[in-house]
Amino acid sequence: MTESAIYSPATYRLYSLQAAVAQAYATIRRHLAPIISPSFIGFGHAPCPGDTEVSIQWLTKILVAAGSIPSHAKITGAEFKGLDGNRGMAGVMTRILVTYTLDVRPNADPTQDSQELHLILKKSKDGRASRLGNIISGQAREATFYSSDLAKGLPKSFLPKVYYAHGSSLLGEYVILMEDIKQRRGHTEAGAPTLHPIDVNFVFGNQVWGLPPSVDPDTLPPPVQMLEQMFLTAASLHAQHWNDSSLLKLNWLKSAGWYRGANRTGWEWGVQAGSEAWARGKAKAASGDYDVKYSEKVVKVMDESFKRASWENLQRRLQDRSIPFVLSHGDFHASNTILDRSKSSASSDLVIFDWSEVCIWEPTTDLGQTVISDVSIPLFQAHARPALRKYWEKLVELGVVKPTEYTFETCWRHFLRGGVEKWLWVFGVLSSYPGMPAKGVQYFHDQILAFIELAEQEEDITYDITTVILFAPTTSP
């Protein structure tokens, strides 16, 4: 049974009431927690959306329990720092520099034995509007994921170390405390500079913004090698839950409801938000004040896809059992992965973060997304197919697919279609996203166009709007 139709006034009012009650509760909690926690619990309280500091008592308890500091350590400071280069579109992210000493004698000089620990605090914004958006979009799912058996079952190298994760779909909030991966101690090889963890998008040249002066290109692996490593990492991730029907029972996973024919309202709101954003984007470019040139081919694909988008078409796609589904990161691109070189350059791992869109979806969509997002056109034109073959061969090696049932050519066709479909809705939103520079929109337009033209060499493909990010309606129903 599906839910109500698009822009249901009753559904929107219910979500709005839920957000208002949640905000009222959070306001009361903010005033009472500092009083109740130290007095009755004794170790402070966990940070909440809207808090401007972190309880030292609570932080000590969490870090000692995780084995990150000794039980006799004394935290002497927790300094909030900015997060340069944060490209996220929601929530608040802050670096925390924790200083602690192992000498707890009364007259000890804390500066003589001071040690550091670098953390990232990610939490939702406070306020009724933010909670409404989080309730509708399900943004608490990342915290739920980090605490789930799904995360515990993945190789440890795939994820950052998470010290605390709280997510509430009821309150529309989340708080995550994790390690700052980039501050892992770098590995030093004989006669070579120290190799620190680095953003994978830098390996691909950071296409829109370029490399910062602090990055030495000579220390980076070849982009082709990096592309293959991303695809092989994705194969190991996807193999964990290939066509695993138990995923469909996890309501907090984005798209689990869609596969069961539920959550129609949220999907249709998302499509509507994308369609309206694309209309604004075209008007913005046509005004002459925004230096973006759209090709007729991309405009036609976008227009026809949004026009054809419907819940019924989505259901036909999702019920097609010839298309596999997996646990998907949902936002798999180079800016959400870090190359951890703290062991050695020969055994560098990829650490994947920002699991806010973790979902059930067809696997090759993850791969197409990262190619369009970050890989230069000449590179993916020449190397996307060989890299995908390595991905497919890894799946065969792991025993999750039979080459006679899921052929490489099938995998390749799904990759060509899924990569574009993943980007259609996103591009519609980015085309008029506040603060998005014209050169960024032009870059993604050109990437999508080249990918479409790559697909055209194989066969005529019809693209549909499928996966979306859930939004509240732009206007009250």
Solvent accessible surface area in square Angstrom, and as a share of the most:
residue,aa,sasa,rsa
1,M,219,0.98
2,T,59,0.35
3,E,81,0.36
4,S,51,0.33
5,A,63,0.49
6,I,73,0.37
7,Y,45,0.17
8,S,14,0.09
9,P,66,0.42
10,A,64,0.49
11,T,28,0.16
12,Y,34,0.13
13,R,154,0.56
14,L,114,0.57
15,Y,58,0.22
16,S,27,0.17
17,L,110,0.55
18,Q,47,0.21
19,A,0,0.00
20,A,42,0.33
21,V,92,0.53
22,A,3,0.03
23,Q,33,0.15
24,A,57,0.44
25,Y,112,0.42
26,A,1,0.01
27,T,53,0.31
28,I,102,0.52
29,R,45,0.16
30,R,72,0.26
31,H,123,0.55
32,L,84,0.42
33,A,16,0.13
34,P,68,0.43
35,I,114,0.58
36,I,76,0.39
37,S,7,0.04
38,P,63,0.40
39,S,79,0.51
40,F,165,0.69
41,I,92,0.47
42,G,53,0.51
43,F,74,0.31
44,G,3,0.03
45,H,46,0.21
46,A,22,0.17
47,P,5,0.03
48,C,23,0.14
49,P,1,0.00
50,G,36,0.35
51,D,26,0.14
52,T,120,0.70
53,E,132,0.59
54,V,13,0.07
55,S,24,0.15
56,I,65,0.33
57,Q,98,0.44
58,W,11,0.04
59,L,0,0.00
60,T,34,0.20
61,K,92,0.39
62,I,23,0.12
63,L,0,0.00
64,V,45,0.26
65,A,90,0.70
66,A,38,0.29
67,G,62,0.60
68,S,27,0.18
69,I,5,0.02
70,P,50,0.32
71,S,96,0.62
72,H,102,0.46
73,A,9,0.07
74,K,117,0.50
75,I,10,0.05
76,T,65,0.38
77,G,23,0.23
78,A,29,0.22
79,E,93,0.42
80,F,73,0.30
81,K,86,0.37
82,G,57,0.55
83,L,34,0.17
84,D,129,0.67
85,G,71,0.68
86,N,70,0.36
87,R,122,0.44
88,G,47,0.45
89,M,112,0.50
90,A,57,0.44
91,G,17,0.16
92,V,59,0.34
93,M,50,0.23
94,T,22,0.13
95,R,47,0.17
96,I,1,0.01
97,L,24,0.12
98,V,0,0.00
99,T,33,0.19
100,Y,18,0.07
101,T,4,0.02
102,L,55,0.27
103,D,39,0.20
104,V,82,0.47
105,R,168,0.61
106,P,137,0.86
107,N,150,0.77
108,A,24,0.19
109,D,68,0.35
110,P,63,0.40
111,T,102,0.59
112,Q,146,0.65
113,D,50,0.26
114,S,55,0.36
115,Q,70,0.31
116,E,101,0.45
117,L,36,0.18
118,H,58,0.26
119,L,1,0.00
120,I,13,0.07
121,L,2,0.01
122,K,17,0.07
123,K,15,0.06
124,S,2,0.01
125,K,104,0.44
126,D,47,0.24
127,G,24,0.23
128,R,111,0.40
129,A,74,0.57
130,S,29,0.19
131,R,0,0.00
132,L,13,0.06
133,G,25,0.24
134,N,15,0.08
135,I,20,0.10
136,I,12,0.06
137,S,9,0.06
138,G,20,0.19
139,Q,22,0.10
140,A,6,0.05
141,R,12,0.04
142,E,2,0.01
143,A,0,0.00
144,T,44,0.25
145,F,0,0.00
146,Y,20,0.08
147,S,63,0.41
148,S,19,0.12
149,D,117,0.61
150,L,17,0.08
151,A,8,0.06
152,K,146,0.62
153,G,51,0.49
154,L,8,0.04
155,P,53,0.33
156,K,193,0.82
157,S,41,0.26
158,F,17,0.07
159,L,21,0.11
160,P,6,0.04
161,K,91,0.39
162,V,43,0.24
163,Y,28,0.11
164,Y,53,0.20
165,A,24,0.19
166,H,60,0.27
167,G,28,0.27
168,S,20,0.13
169,S,77,0.50
170,L,126,0.62
171,L,29,0.14
172,G,1,0.01
173,E,2,0.01
174,Y,6,0.02
175,V,2,0.01
176,I,0,0.00
177,L,1,0.00
178,M,12,0.05
179,E,23,0.10
180,D,7,0.04
181,I,9,0.04
182,K,65,0.28
183,Q,87,0.39
184,R,62,0.22
185,R,219,0.80
186,G,13,0.12
187,H,54,0.24
188,T,87,0.51
189,E,55,0.25
190,A,110,0.85
191,G,96,0.92
192,A,40,0.31
193,P,82,0.52
194,T,57,0.33
195,L,15,0.07
196,H,95,0.42
197,P,10,0.06
198,I,17,0.09
199,D,20,0.10
200,V,0,0.00
201,N,9,0.05
202,F,33,0.14
203,V,8,0.04
204,F,10,0.04
205,G,30,0.29
206,N,16,0.08
207,Q,69,0.31
208,V,24,0.14
209,W,133,0.47
210,G,32,0.30
211,L,62,0.31
212,P,45,0.28
213,P,144,0.91
214,S,104,0.67
215,V,19,0.11
216,D,70,0.36
217,P,82,0.51
218,D,134,0.69
219,T,37,0.21
220,L,28,0.14
221,P,26,0.16
222,P,77,0.48
223,P,55,0.34
224,V,44,0.25
225,Q,93,0.41
226,M,1,0.00
227,L,0,0.00
228,E,44,0.20
229,Q,45,0.20
230,M,0,0.00
231,F,0,0.00
232,L,64,0.32
233,T,15,0.09
234,A,1,0.00
235,A,0,0.00
236,S,29,0.18
237,L,0,0.00
238,H,0,0.00
239,A,18,0.14
240,Q,75,0.33
241,H,35,0.16
242,W,36,0.13
243,N,73,0.38
244,D,40,0.21
245,S,74,0.48
246,S,57,0.37
247,L,1,0.01
248,L,31,0.15
249,K,160,0.68
250,L,54,0.27
251,N,109,0.56
252,W,67,0.24
253,L,3,0.01
254,K,11,0.05
255,S,5,0.03
256,A,0,0.00
257,G,1,0.01
258,W,3,0.01
259,Y,18,0.07
260,R,110,0.40
261,G,10,0.09
262,A,22,0.17
263,N,63,0.32
264,R,51,0.19
265,T,3,0.02
266,G,14,0.14
267,W,3,0.01
268,E,20,0.09
269,W,0,0.00
270,G,0,0.00
271,V,18,0.10
272,Q,59,0.26
273,A,10,0.08
274,G,0,0.00
275,S,39,0.25
276,E,48,0.21
277,A,5,0.04
278,W,7,0.02
279,A,56,0.43
280,R,123,0.45
281,G,0,0.00
282,K,65,0.28
283,A,65,0.51
284,K,70,0.30
285,A,16,0.13
286,A,89,0.69
287,S,67,0.43
288,G,65,0.62
289,D,133,0.69
290,Y,29,0.11
291,D,106,0.55
292,V,7,0.04
293,K,140,0.59
294,Y,47,0.18
295,S,31,0.20
296,E,155,0.69
297,K,71,0.30
298,V,1,0.00
299,V,37,0.21
300,K,122,0.52
301,V,24,0.14
302,M,0,0.00
303,D,52,0.27
304,E,76,0.34
305,S,1,0.01
306,F,21,0.09
307,K,183,0.78
308,R,83,0.30
309,A,25,0.19
310,S,36,0.23
311,W,5,0.02
312,E,85,0.38
313,N,37,0.19
314,L,2,0.01
315,Q,31,0.14
316,R,157,0.57
317,R,36,0.13
318,L,8,0.04
319,Q,77,0.34
320,D,57,0.29
321,R,152,0.55
322,S,80,0.52
323,I,26,0.13
324,P,7,0.04
325,F,16,0.07
326,V,0,0.00
327,L,0,0.00
328,S,3,0.02
329,H,0,0.00
330,G,4,0.04
331,D,33,0.17
332,F,1,0.00
333,H,25,0.11
334,A,0,0.00
335,S,16,0.11
336,N,10,0.05
337,T,0,0.00
338,I,6,0.03
339,L,5,0.03
340,D,6,0.03
341,R,16,0.06
342,S,31,0.20
343,K,119,0.51
344,S,26,0.17
345,S,55,0.36
346,A,103,0.80
347,S,57,0.37
348,S,19,0.12
349,D,37,0.19
350,L,6,0.03
351,V,1,0.00
352,I,0,0.00
353,F,40,0.17
354,D,32,0.17
355,W,0,0.00
356,S,17,0.11
357,E,14,0.06
358,V,0,0.00
359,C,5,0.03
360,I,0,0.00
361,W,10,0.03
362,E,7,0.03
363,P,2,0.01
364,T,1,0.01
365,T,7,0.04
366,D,3,0.01
367,L,0,0.00
368,G,0,0.00
369,Q,8,0.04
370,T,0,0.00
371,V,0,0.00
372,I,0,0.00
373,S,11,0.07
374,D,10,0.05
375,V,0,0.00
376,S,35,0.22
377,I,48,0.25
378,P,96,0.60
379,L,26,0.13
380,F,0,0.00
381,Q,97,0.43
382,A,63,0.49
383,H,63,0.28
384,A,0,0.00
385,R,83,0.30
386,P,65,0.41
387,A,1,0.01
388,L,0,0.00
389,R,96,0.35
390,K,82,0.35
391,Y,0,0.00
392,W,28,0.10
393,E,84,0.38
394,K,52,0.22
395,L,0,0.00
396,V,46,0.27
397,E,126,0.57
398,L,81,0.40
399,G,62,0.59
400,V,46,0.26
401,V,12,0.07
402,K,127,0.54
403,P,63,0.40
404,T,120,0.70
405,E,133,0.60
406,Y,17,0.06
407,T,53,0.31
408,F,9,0.04
409,E,72,0.32
410,T,29,0.17
411,C,0,0.00
412,W,6,0.02
413,R,99,0.36
414,H,23,0.10
415,F,0,0.00
416,L,0,0.00
417,R,27,0.10
418,G,1,0.01
419,G,0,0.00
420,V,0,0.00
421,E,4,0.02
422,K,18,0.08
423,W,11,0.04
424,L,0,0.00
425,W,5,0.02
426,V,33,0.19
427,F,0,0.00
428,G,0,0.00
429,V,17,0.10
430,L,10,0.05
431,S,0,0.00
432,S,19,0.12
433,Y,65,0.25
434,P,111,0.70
435,G,81,0.77
436,M,31,0.14
437,P,45,0.28
438,A,22,0.17
439,K,115,0.49
440,G,0,0.00
441,V,0,0.00
442,Q,42,0.19
443,Y,33,0.13
444,F,16,0.07
445,H,4,0.02
446,D,54,0.28
447,Q,5,0.02
448,I,0,0.00
449,L,36,0.18
450,A,7,0.06
451,F,0,0.00
452,I,3,0.02
453,E,72,0.32
454,L,15,0.08
455,A,1,0.00
456,E,90,0.40
457,Q,136,0.61
458,E,79,0.36
459,E,70,0.31
460,D,141,0.73
461,I,30,0.15
462,T,84,0.49
463,Y,12,0.05
464,D,30,0.16
465,I,4,0.02
466,T,3,0.02
467,T,8,0.05
468,V,2,0.01
469,I,57,0.29
470,L,24,0.12
471,F,80,0.33
472,A,25,0.19
473,P,11,0.07
474,T,73,0.43
475,T,90,0.52
476,S,82,0.53
477,P,56,0.35
